[in-house]
Amino acid sequence: MKQKISSLESALKTTDAFGIKYAADFLAASLGGQQFALIHTAVPLLSGLGATQVSGTEQTYSAILAKVAGRFHLHDDMIGITNAAHSLVLLGTDGLAGKFLMPHSNGDQALLNSARAFAADAVAFQAQFVSVGLAATFITQLGTDITAFEAAISTKGAALGTQVGATGGLEDAAHKAALALHVLKTIVPNIYKNNPARLAEWATASHVEKHTPVPNAKPAPAPAAQK
């Protein structure tokens, strides 16, 4: 989970830098400008809170970022599956009606419930999903991210129990920044659809590294007893 937090923080910082560099293309009143502004506000808050708050806040800070990062990665997994399912429907694949739809509610529990349904339903279509570009480990990745998000929710609850007043608007800012990044991944490519160089720069700036689960190594067999 620490890797996921670091990846999300890094992406927010480079996205903020991109927004500052090309601010003339995303006026403050525009939807894109508003999303960049949310990220610009969140970045210093995320970077500085641990050093400026009272003892014990660091645990809460880490727990909140773990939850936001976990939600971002879980949502990203599900969007990938939803888009792949749409492509399969267009290709005439049967049995996908009513499946792999993103939840209407923005709540944590709704996201988890939908993610579990995705994981269960995807098994029957694994080969088809892989054929349209999903990684062979996508179901395992989804399961890993479900578990991590559940753990982050629990850890955050315990941390807040010991440091109630220290978070301020941290979680709200981090959550809004993560949502803004998702929205910008639609807006920016549309703005720069005829500018390949700018698109390549954006792809690098907005990239949130995925950490593919690595199977646990099997223990080496015990040496045969000497006769």
C-alpha positions in Angstrom: 0.0 0.0 0.0 2.9 2.4 0.6 3.8 2.0 -3.0 0.3 3.0 -4.1 0.3 6.0 -1.8 3.6 7.1 -3.2 2.4 6.6 -6.8 -0.7 8.6 -6.3 1.1 11.5 -4.6 3.7 11.5 -7.3 1.1 11.6 -10.0 -0.7 14.5 -8.3 2.5 16.5 -8.1 3.4 16.0 -11.7 -0.2 16.7 -12.8 -0.1 19.9 -10.8 3.1 20.9 -12.5 1.6 20.1 -15.9 -1.5 22.3 -15.1 0.7 25.2 -14.0 2.8 24.9 -17.2 -0.2 24.9 -19.5 -2.6 27.0 -17.4 -3.4 29.1 -20.5 -5.2 26.1 -22.0 -7.3 25.5 -18.9 -8.9 28.7 -17.8 -9.9 29.0 -14.2 -13.6 29.0 -15.0 -13.4 25.9 -17.2 -14.0 22.4 -15.9 -10.4 21.4 -16.6 -9.1 24.5 -14.8 -11.3 23.7 -11.8 -9.9 20.1 -11.7 -6.3 21.4 -11.9 -7.1 23.9 -9.1 -8.4 21.1 -6.8 -5.1 19.2 -7.3 -3.0 22.4 -6.8 -4.7 23.0 -3.5 -4.3 19.4 -2.4 -0.6 18.9 -3.2 0.9 21.1 -0.5 -1.6 19.9 2.1 -0.7 16.3 1.4 3.0 17.1 1.4 3.2 19.1 4.5 0.6 17.9 7.0 2.8 15.2 8.6 5.5 17.8 9.4 3.2 20.5 10.8 0.7 18.7 12.9 0.8 17.3 16.4 2.3 14.0 17.4 0.2 11.1 16.2 -1.1 12.8 13.1 1.4 10.9 10.8 -0.4 7.7 11.5 -3.8 9.3 10.6 -2.2 11.0 7.6 -0.8 7.8 6.2 -4.1 6.0 6.9 -6.2 8.6 5.0 -3.8 8.6 2.0 -3.9 4.8 2.0 -7.7 4.9 1.8 -7.7 7.5 -1.0 -5.0 5.7 -2.9 -6.8 2.3 -2.4 -10.0 3.8 -3.7 -8.2 5.3 -6.7 -6.7 2.0 -7.7 -9.9 0.0 -7.1 -11.9 2.5 -9.2 -9.2 2.4 -11.9 -9.4 -1.5 -12.0 -13.1 -1.3 -12.4 -13.1 1.3 -15.1 -10.7 -0.8 -17.1 -13.1 -3.8 -16.8 -16.1 -1.7 -17.6 -14.5 -0.4 -20.8 -13.3 -3.9 -21.8 -16.9 -5.2 -21.3 -18.3 -2.5 -23.5 -15.9 -3.5 -26.2 -16.8 -7.1 -25.9 -20.5 -6.2 -26.2 -19.8 -4.4 -29.4 -18.0 -7.5 -30.6 -21.1 -9.5 -30.0 -20.1 -11.4 -26.7 -23.2 -12.8 -25.0 -23.9 -12.8 -21.3 -22.6 -9.3 -20.4 -26.0 -7.6 -20.2 -26.3 -5.8 -16.8 -22.8 -6.8 -15.7 -19.7 -4.7 -15.0 -21.6 -1.4 -14.5 -20.0 1.2 -12.3 -22.0 2.0 -9.1 -24.2 5.1 -9.1 -23.4 5.8 -5.5 -20.0 7.4 -4.6 -19.8 5.6 -1.2 -17.1 3.2 -0.2 -19.4 0.3 0.5 -21.1 0.7 -2.9 -17.7 0.6 -4.6 -16.7 -2.5 -2.6 -19.9 -4.3 -3.4 -19.6 -3.6 -7.1 -15.9 -4.6 -7.1 -16.7 -8.0 -5.5 -19.4 -8.5 -8.1 -16.9 -7.6 -10.9 -14.4 -10.1 -9.5 -17.0 -12.9 -9.3 -18.6 -12.3 -12.7 -15.3 -11.8 -14.5 -14.1 -15.3 -14.0 -16.5 -16.7 -16.7 -15.2 -14.1 -19.2 -11.5 -14.0 -18.3 -10.2 -15.1 -21.7 -12.4 -12.6 -23.5 -11.2 -9.8 -21.3 -7.6 -10.7 -21.9 -8.3 -10.8 -25.6 -9.2 -7.1 -25.6 -6.1 -6.1 -23.6 -6.6 -6.6 -19.9 -3.6 -8.2 -18.1 -3.9 -11.9 -17.5 -3.7 -11.0 -13.7 -6.5 -8.5 -13.8 -8.8 -10.6 -11.5 -6.0 -11.2 -9.1 -5.2 -7.4 -9.2 -8.8 -6.6 -8.5 -8.9 -9.0 -5.6 -5.7 -7.5 -4.2 -7.1 -4.0 -4.5 -10.4 -4.9 -2.8 -8.5 -6.4 0.2 -6.2 -3.4 0.4 -9.1 -0.9 0.3 -10.9 -2.8 3.0 -7.8 -2.8 5.1 -7.2 0.9 4.5 -10.8 1.7 5.7 -10.3 -0.2 8.9 -6.9 1.3 9.5 -8.2 4.8 9.0 -11.0 4.2 11.4 -8.6 3.1 14.1 -6.2 6.0 13.4 -9.0 8.5 13.6 -10.0 7.0 17.0 -6.7 8.2 18.5 -6.3 11.5 16.6 -9.7 12.8 15.8 -9.1 16.5 15.4 -5.9 16.5 13.4 -7.0 15.7 9.9 -8.9 18.9 9.0 -9.9 18.6 5.4 -7.2 16.2 4.4 -9.3 13.3 3.3 -11.7 15.6 1.5 -8.9 17.3 -0.4 -7.2 14.0 -1.2 -10.4 12.4 -2.4 -11.3 15.4 -4.6 -7.8 15.5 -6.0 -8.0 11.8 -7.0 -11.4 12.4 -8.6 -10.1 15.4 -10.4 -7.2 13.3 -11.8 -9.8 10.8 -13.2 -11.8 13.7 -14.8 -8.6 15.2 -16.3 -7.8 11.9 -17.9 -10.8 12.6 -20.1 -10.5 16.3 -20.5 -6.8 16.7 -21.3 -6.7 14.1 -24.1 -9.7 15.8 -25.7 -8.1 19.2 -25.5 -4.8 18.0 -27.0 -6.2 15.4 -29.4 -4.3 17.0 -32.3 -1.1 17.6 -30.3 0.8 14.2 -30.0 3.7 15.8 -28.2 1.5 17.4 -25.5 -0.5 14.1 -25.2 2.7 12.2 -24.6 3.8 14.7 -21.9 0.4 14.4 -20.3 0.5 10.6 -20.3 3.8 10.8 -18.4 2.6 13.5 -16.0 -0.7 11.8 -15.1 0.5 8.2 -14.9 -0.2 6.4 -11.6 1.9 3.3 -11.5 0.2 0.0 -11.0 1.8 -2.6 -8.8 0.9 -6.0 -10.1 0.6 -8.6 -7.4 3.5 -11.1 -7.4 2.6 -14.7 -6.4 4.2 -15.8 -3.2 7.2 -18.0 -3.8 6.7 -21.7 -3.0 8.9 -22.9 -0.2 11.8 -25.1 -1.4 11.2 -28.8 -0.8 12.9 -30.2 2.2 16.0 -32.2 1.4 15.6 -35.9 1.3 16.7 -37.7 4.4 20.0 -39.4 4.1 19.8 -43.1 4.3 
